[in-house]
């Protein structure tokens, strides 16, 4: 078990302390990870970025793989 894994304050502090960049991507129609919730999670990172993929659901890489690849590749450059 990871200490603090179920402690929201510890989780927020851990995410805020993450030094790297983080991309959080949600499909426009994702009901499991709705864009609004994913965007809020991205804000917890110091260098978090949020992208909503239009027309996609829970598996944006399957709904529009070309757009997904362009989005992720652009973030990694």
Buried (B, 14 or more C-beta within 10 A) or exposed (E): EEEEEEEEEEBEEBBEEEEEEBBBBBBBBBEEBBBEEBBEBBEBBEEBEBBBBEEBBEEBBEBBEEBBEEBBEEEEE
